[in-house]
């Protein structure tokens, strides 16, 4: 799955759910944290906790459905006898067993020229591993095994739940701080304007703090990529993981000269510097390769 698109879908669903919860709470009158001209910090924190973690975990629960629906992932039947599909399943299942997973994930293929694969799902026992047709056609067996081992490591490490918890914490802080600051600002204006100022301030800060919070989420995402690389090296061998990354690196170098190539927006290459490096979900390929070579 295109990494940028997957992250966008997760964040979009997260924001949509938070907005829905907000509307429901408003309709039901469940906003006890604003009391006349004072604010109930405990009630606000509880409210933001339900609000923030609710959005993150519902997004996680829908992750497999979203992936299948929007990327057109076609699941491979576990009992398939087609040689190519059987090889894919056996590779995934073999690494899952090595990683100590009790239940095998769903495995699927989706049509895309991108060389990519992804793992998602709400838990280790309800996960999905999907590979693109572009990856199957472009990588040799050793490189392919490195990629699959990397995705299985994400599942074994519980990265989906970990990132959801981090997103939940970021949501809570963004919601809490925006309302505290919004309330403080509303106290500085005339009473007739306070409600409007509060709402506008909260909306603006929700957007700004969510963007700033995403820097924290992406930082942890990059750290989990390093850990998945290490796990893949243990499962498939260090050389297989390095070979896969070098293939991606070579493809990216070509794609950088072709603005039509979608891999240029995948963020798999990461950024070695600059402001945009803070919003990269993956570390630079050079650094990932260097760390593996030094293992």
ABEGO torsion letter per residue (X at the ends): XBAAAAAAAAAAAAAAAAAAAAAAAAAAGBBAABBEABBBAAAAAAAAAAAAAAAAAAAAAAAAAAAAAAAGBBBBBAABABAAAAAAAAAAAAAAAAAGBABBBBBBBBBBABBBBBBBEABAABBBBBBBAAAAAABBAAAAAAAAAAAAAAAAAGAAAAAAAAAAAAAAAAAAAAAAAAAAAAAABBAAAAAAAAAAAAAAAAAAAAAAAAAAAAAAAAAAAAAAAAAAAAAAEAAAAAAAAAAAAAAAAAAAABAABAAAAAGAAEBABEAAAAABABBBAAAAAAAAAAX
